[in-house]
Amino acid sequence: MASANFKDYYGILGISKNASTEEIKKKFRKLALKYHPDRNPGDAKAENKFKEISEAYEVLGDKEKKAKYDQFGKYWQRTGSANSNPNGWPGSGGAPGSDPGNFDFSQYGNFEDFINELLGRFATPSGSSSAGNYTYGNPNSSGQGYTNKTSNSKYPGSNFGSDFNSATTNRNREANISLSFKEAFFGTSKRLNLGKEIVEVRIPPGAKTGSRIRVKGKGQYNPQNQQTGDLYLKVELQTHSFFRFEGDNLICDLPITPDEAVLGALVGVPTPDGVVNMKIPPGIRHGQSLRLKGKGWSLPKGGRGDQLVKIEIAIPDKLGSQEKEYYEKIRLSRKQDPRRNFNRISL
């Protein structure tokens, strides 16, 4: 195996072979910021350097991949030297090309074949590698996070492991964004710091927890095809004191008094855009739901859904002397016994 085939990832990152995981990560992040293609537009040398350090970190930043890489390095040193043991690893007594862990490195024609398999790449007919889904600057290893908070970093917005939980898939990025019920219902604009630029994103009315908002062309840059993916904002609604969602339905609880439940009433009910009067039918029961048609959540294609109002019969904590007297009269004159069939119940 020619020595030119082997890549010294420790040298590329400028670290020792005894560097800790944290030291490897720290050095990579520093280099990634320096050579990122977005910071060096049109600079082919910086782009190639970025590819190298990204590849090096993907290997050395993973314990299992790093272990195999180190073993392969030892194997190459032995097979590439004049004093190499033709029977395998020195003193191992193993098969040619096998390491102490019985992994056969001789199956690879060169270093590129080994690294392609290690990183899950595919080889082109010419033998060069095609990165496929390989991600340079994967945020789980280094990449830029997105945040709408002020950063003390030298590079605002490049907060690795920031408030936004970022993920990279085929150059697209996903980040969480928190909205109040008011912002989500009426729509709003948010300013996001993406590192090299601050963009204003329009959130359309009707977003709910789990909604995904696409920001075109604001994902991760792909130095291979020189294209940029999209940013997807995943909405999380903040808790509201009155409204909540059950599935797609906007729900609220409406407390009513016992006399309103028995006699019926006309009561004001808050909706997202103001209070409306709703008729409570006589004899309504605790836990029943009434529907306010067209007074629910904004729909993405326009219009409104319905609001469901769940009835809660509120028992008074304290009674005035007159109220207590009337309740006593009601009890004495009551005709219905809700437990009239209890004497028939047995095991």
BELNORLIN-V636207 format. One record per helix or strand. SS is the DSSP state (H for helix, E for strand). FROM is the first residue (numbers start at 0). TO is the last residue. Records with the same first field share a line. If there is no record, write none. Layout:
# BELNORLIN-V636207
SS->FROM-TO, FROM-TO
This chain:
# BELNORLIN-V636207
H->2-4, 8-12, 20-34, 43-59, 62-78, 104-106, 110-117, 180-185, 257-262, 320-332, 341-343
E->97-97, 103-103, 121-122, 128-129, 146-146, 166-168, 171-178, 187-192, 197-202, 211-214, 220-221, 226-227, 230-236, 243-245, 248-255, 264-270, 273-279, 288-291, 297-297, 303-303, 306-312
